[in-house]
């Protein structure tokens, strides 16, 4: 079986980006990479498209050009693209109340929540008070009844609290009400973003994708994973009454997107954590957004909203779930001291375990990195950092 030190990296880079290939190779030889891929689109041109290593640790099967892997919260950024297109088409005003489009949402103290606050993790809806499982997720009417009955933890716009899994369900319900065709988020993404751009990325993985195209995850182990988090976050995750425990560990928990027999769940729409795809697809989508989004009909006004700095809640950027500062805007993360990527106008999202995708409109760059060896902690993964530092040495 091939070992990490013997990995042959495949793909291509533009000559000036050869340093990215060197960094990617070093991820295998020096940073414990198992299998993964990295892609970069720069000023509308694909300049990096690399993959290598082991797709399946049990069988030793290699990572191929079309191998896909789950990217957890990186999915949030791909989902946010759908709301950005709804804004560009005049279906959605970020500063309108969610209840203007979805009247039943106003129940139980949610009438004043704006679209901007909901998408920016400022709505106090980070955890569910009713049981959420795979059956309920699969039944959009039952799920939306639960969403409508939820009560915010605090007044909207006052605090940050990361909506690990809940955000995407609200986004899909909202999009279904503003889209004239009534499509949910996964279908809208497939038809309006993935199809036009020819992306290998799914927010609800189809039944017909063979296991041989999917990279099973290799986990770090519970003890090692816990030690990778800051102490305040460890304490909140171990407290069953905390915001962090209810938002992340249970109900439904990230395991809902896994499947013992078929690697990842099929036809299950989890827009905050169930996306499956290639680094190439992620970089291509962000590359289009970074260069104006003409292929998708993104308006200059929408792009300006995405580039703008994050707006702080009244009590500041401290996140009640992550127990540290975080900057969110319109479904994306923005660069900040704890997660620095690209220039100040960049926007994107990381995924648990090390993956990252983002757009940097200042230089016209779209980036995607994916891996099947799950890293630990909430800080930027050393494998991703090495790749981005190599890219920055070329682009500035």
C-alpha positions in Angstrom: 0.0 0.0 0.0 1.3 3.5 -0.8 2.4 5.4 2.3 2.1 9.2 2.7 5.9 9.6 2.1 5.5 7.8 -1.3 2.6 9.9 -2.6 2.7 11.0 -6.2 0.8 14.2 -6.6 -1.3 14.5 -9.8 -2.8 17.4 -11.6 -1.4 20.6 -13.0 -0.3 24.1 -12.0 0.5 27.2 -14.0 4.3 27.7 -13.9 4.2 30.6 -11.5 2.2 28.5 -9.0 4.7 25.6 -8.9 5.3 26.5 -5.2 1.7 25.4 -4.4 2.4 21.9 -5.7 5.6 21.8 -3.6 3.5 22.8 -0.5 0.9 20.2 -1.3 3.6 17.5 -1.6 5.0 18.6 1.7 1.5 18.1 3.3 2.0 14.4 2.6 5.6 14.2 3.6 5.6 16.5 6.6 2.1 17.3 7.8 0.4 13.9 7.9 -1.9 14.3 4.9 -3.7 11.0 3.8 -5.7 12.1 0.8 -6.8 15.5 -0.5 -7.1 18.0 -3.2 -6.4 21.7 -3.8 -7.6 24.0 -6.5 -7.2 27.7 -7.4 -8.9 29.9 -9.9 -7.1 33.2 -10.5 -8.6 36.0 -12.6 -10.9 33.6 -14.3 -8.2 31.0 -15.1 -7.6 27.6 -13.4 -4.0 27.9 -12.2 -3.9 25.0 -9.6 -5.7 21.7 -9.8 -4.0 19.0 -7.6 -4.9 15.8 -5.9 -3.1 12.9 -4.4 -2.8 10.3 -1.6 -5.2 7.7 -0.4 -8.9 7.9 -1.0 -9.9 5.0 1.3 -7.6 4.2 4.2 -9.0 0.6 4.5 -8.6 -0.5 0.9 -5.7 1.7 0.0 -7.6 3.0 -3.1 -6.0 6.2 -4.5 -7.5 9.6 -4.6 -8.6 10.2 -8.2 -9.3 13.3 -10.2 -13.1 13.1 -9.5 -12.9 11.9 -5.9 -15.4 13.8 -3.7 -15.5 14.2 0.1 -17.8 15.7 2.7 -16.7 19.2 3.8 -19.0 19.8 6.8 -19.4 23.6 7.5 -17.6 24.6 4.3 -21.1 23.8 2.9 -22.4 27.0 4.5 -20.5 29.1 2.0 -21.9 27.2 -1.0 -25.4 27.5 0.5 -24.9 31.2 1.0 -24.3 31.6 -2.7 -27.9 30.6 -3.4 -29.2 33.4 -1.1 -26.8 35.9 -2.9 -28.4 35.0 -6.2 -31.8 35.4 -4.7 -30.7 38.9 -3.6 -29.3 39.7 -7.1 -32.6 38.7 -8.7 -34.6 41.0 -6.4 -36.3 38.2 -4.6 -34.7 39.0 -1.2 -33.6 42.1 0.7 -31.0 41.3 3.3 -32.4 44.0 5.6 -36.0 42.9 5.4 -37.5 40.9 8.2 -37.6 37.2 7.5 -41.3 37.2 8.3 -42.0 39.4 5.3 -41.3 36.4 3.1 -42.3 33.7 5.6 -45.1 35.0 7.8 -45.2 32.0 10.1 -41.6 32.5 11.0 -42.7 35.4 13.2 -44.0 33.1 15.9 -42.5 33.0 19.4 -40.5 36.2 19.2 -39.0 36.0 15.8 -40.9 38.8 14.0 -38.0 41.3 14.2 -35.2 39.1 12.9 -33.9 40.3 9.6 -32.5 38.2 6.8 -29.0 39.7 7.5 -29.2 38.8 11.2 -30.3 35.3 10.5 -27.6 34.7 7.9 -24.9 36.2 10.2 -25.6 33.9 13.2 -27.2 36.8 15.2 -30.7 35.4 15.4 -30.3 33.3 18.6 -31.5 30.3 16.7 -28.3 28.2 17.0 -29.9 25.2 18.7 -33.2 23.3 18.5 -35.6 22.7 21.4 -37.4 19.9 19.6 -35.9 16.6 18.4 -34.3 16.7 15.0 -33.3 13.5 13.3 -32.8 12.2 9.8 -36.5 11.4 9.3 -37.5 15.0 10.3 -34.9 16.5 8.1 -36.2 14.5 5.1 -39.7 15.8 5.7 -39.5 19.5 4.9 -43.0 20.2 6.2 -42.4 18.6 9.5 -39.0 20.3 9.8 -40.4 23.7 8.9 -43.1 23.3 11.5 -40.3 22.9 14.1 -38.4 25.9 12.7 -41.6 28.1 13.0 -42.1 27.0 16.7 -38.5 27.8 17.8 -37.9 30.7 20.2 -34.7 32.8 20.0 -32.3 32.5 22.8 -31.9 36.3 22.9 -33.0 39.4 21.0 -31.8 39.3 17.4 -28.7 41.4 16.5 -27.4 41.4 20.1 -25.1 38.4 20.2 -23.1 36.0 17.9 -23.8 32.3 18.3 -22.6 29.9 15.6 -25.5 28.0 14.0 -23.6 24.7 13.4 -26.5 22.8 11.7 -29.6 25.0 12.1 -28.7 27.8 9.8 -29.0 25.9 6.5 -32.5 24.6 7.4 -33.8 28.2 7.9 -32.0 29.2 4.7 -33.7 26.5 2.6 -37.1 27.3 4.0 -36.6 31.0 3.3 -35.4 30.3 -0.3 -38.3 28.1 -1.0 -40.6 31.0 -0.3 -38.9 33.6 -2.4 -38.0 31.5 -5.4 -40.9 31.7 -7.9 -40.3 28.0 -8.6 -40.5 27.1 -4.9 -37.2 25.1 -5.0 -35.4 24.1 -1.8 -31.8 25.2 -1.4 -30.2 21.9 -2.6 -32.2 21.9 -5.8 -31.6 25.6 -6.5 -27.9 25.1 -6.0 -27.9 22.1 -8.3 -29.8 23.9 -11.1 -28.6 27.5 -10.8 -25.0 27.1 -9.7 -23.7 23.5 -10.1 -25.2 22.9 -13.5 -24.1 26.2 -15.2 -20.6 25.9 -13.8 -20.3 22.1 -14.3 -19.5 21.6 -10.6 -19.0 18.3 -8.9 -20.6 19.5 -5.6 -23.8 18.4 -4.1 -25.7 19.8 -1.1 -27.9 16.7 -1.2 -25.8 13.8 -2.5 -27.7 11.8 -5.2 -28.4 8.1 -4.9 -26.5 7.3 -8.1 -23.1 8.5 -6.9 -21.0 5.3 -6.4 -19.0 4.8 -3.2 -15.9 4.5 -5.3 -16.1 8.3 -6.0 -16.3 9.1 -2.3 -13.5 9.4 0.2 -14.3 8.0 3.7 -13.0 10.1 6.6 -10.2 9.2 8.9 -10.9 10.7 12.2 -8.3 12.0 14.7 -10.0 10.2 17.7 -12.1 11.7 20.4 -9.3 12.5 22.9 -7.0 14.1 20.3 -9.9 16.1 18.9 -11.0 17.5 22.2 -7.5 18.5 23.1 -7.3 20.5 19.9 -10.0 23.0 21.1 -9.4 26.0 23.4 -10.3 25.3 27.0 -13.4 27.6 27.1 -14.9 25.7 24.1 -14.0 22.3 25.6 -15.9 23.3 28.8 -19.0 24.5 26.9 -19.1 21.4 24.7 -19.0 19.2 27.8 -21.8 21.1 29.5 -25.2 19.7 28.3 -27.0 22.9 29.2 -24.7 25.2 27.2 -25.4 26.8 23.9 -22.4 25.0 22.4 -23.4 21.6 23.4 -27.0 21.9 22.1 -25.8 23.6 18.9 -23.0 21.2 18.0 -23.0 17.9 19.9 -26.6 16.8 19.7 -29.8 17.4 17.9 -29.0 16.5 15.2 -25.2 16.4 15.5 -22.8 16.2 12.6 -23.1 12.4 12.4 -26.5 12.8 10.7 -24.7 13.3 7.4 -22.8 10.0 7.6 -23.9 6.5 6.4 -22.4 3.2 7.3 -23.0 1.5 4.0 -22.9 4.4 1.5 -20.2 6.6 3.1 -22.4 9.7 3.2 -26.1 10.2 3.5 -28.0 10.4 0.2 -30.8 12.8 -0.8 -30.6 14.4 2.6 -30.5 18.2 2.5 -28.3 19.5 5.3 -27.1 22.9 3.9 -24.9 23.7 6.9 -22.9 20.6 6.9 -23.7 17.9 4.4 -22.0 19.2 1.2 -20.0 16.7 -0.8 -17.7 17.7 -3.6 -14.3 18.3 -5.1 -11.8 21.1 -4.4 -12.0 22.0 -8.0 -15.8 22.7 -7.7 -15.3 24.8 -4.6 -12.6 26.9 -6.2 -14.5 27.3 -9.4 -17.6 28.6 -7.7 -15.7 31.0 -5.5 -13.6 32.0 -8.5 -16.7 33.1 -10.3 -17.9 35.1 -7.3 -14.4 36.6 -7.0 -14.5 37.9 -10.6 -18.0 39.4 -10.5 -20.3 36.4 -11.0 -21.4 37.3 -14.5 -21.8 33.6 -15.4 -24.5 33.3 -12.6 -26.1 36.8 -12.9 -24.6 38.1 -9.7 -25.3 41.8 -9.4 -22.6 44.4 -8.5 -24.8 45.4 -5.6 -24.8 41.9 -4.2 -21.1 41.5 -4.6 -20.6 44.8 -2.8 -22.7 43.4 0.1 -20.5 40.3 0.2 -17.3 42.3 0.2 -18.4 44.7 3.0 -17.0 44.2 6.5 -19.0 42.1 9.0 -21.4 44.0 11.1 -20.9 43.4 14.8 -23.9 42.5 17.1 -24.5 45.1 19.8 -22.6 43.0 22.3 -19.6 42.5 20.0 -18.1 39.7 18.0 -17.7 37.2 20.8 -19.4 33.9 19.8 -21.5 32.3 22.6 -21.0 28.9 21.0 -17.3 29.0 20.0 -16.4 31.0 23.1 -14.2 33.4 21.0 -14.5 36.2 18.5 -15.8 35.3 15.0 -16.9 37.5 12.1 -20.0 36.4 10.0 -21.8 38.1 7.1 -24.6 36.9 4.9 -24.0 33.2 5.4 -20.2 33.5 5.0 -17.3 34.0 7.4 -15.1 37.1 6.9 -11.4 37.3 7.6 -10.5 38.1 11.2 -7.7 37.6 13.6 -8.8 34.0 14.5 -9.2 33.0 10.8 -7.2 35.1 8.4 -7.7 34.3 4.7 -7.3 36.5 1.7 -7.7 40.3 1.8 -10.3 42.1 4.0 -13.1 41.8 1.4 -12.7 38.1 1.1 -15.6 35.8 2.1 -15.8 32.0 2.5 -16.2 29.2 5.1 -14.0 26.6 6.6 -15.1 23.0 7.3 -14.4 20.9 10.4 -11.3 18.9 9.9 -9.3 21.3 7.8 -11.2 22.1 4.5 -11.6 25.7 3.3 -13.2 27.6 0.4 -13.2 31.3 -0.2 -13.4 34.1 -2.7 -11.0 37.1 -2.7 -12.5 39.7 -5.1 -9.6 42.1 -4.5 -7.3 39.8 -6.6 -10.0 37.7 -8.4 -9.1 34.5 -6.6 -11.2 31.4 -5.7 -9.7 28.7 -3.5 -10.7 25.2 -2.4 -8.9 22.6 -0.3 -10.4 19.3 0.9 -9.1 16.4 2.8 -10.2 13.0 4.2 -7.9 13.1 7.3 -9.8 15.1 9.8 -7.6 17.6 11.7 -8.3 18.8 15.2 -9.3 22.1 16.8 -10.8 25.3 15.4 -7.6 27.0 14.3 -6.7 27.1 10.6 -5.3 23.7 9.7 -1.5 23.6 9.0 -2.0 21.9 5.6 -4.4 24.6 4.5 -2.2 27.4 5.8 0.8 26.0 3.9 -1.1 26.0 0.7 -2.5 29.6 1.2 1.0 30.9 2.1 2.3 29.5 -1.2 -0.5 31.1 -3.1 0.0 34.4 -1.4 3.7 34.4 -2.3 2.6 34.6 -5.9 -0.5 36.8 -5.8 0.5 39.1 -3.0 
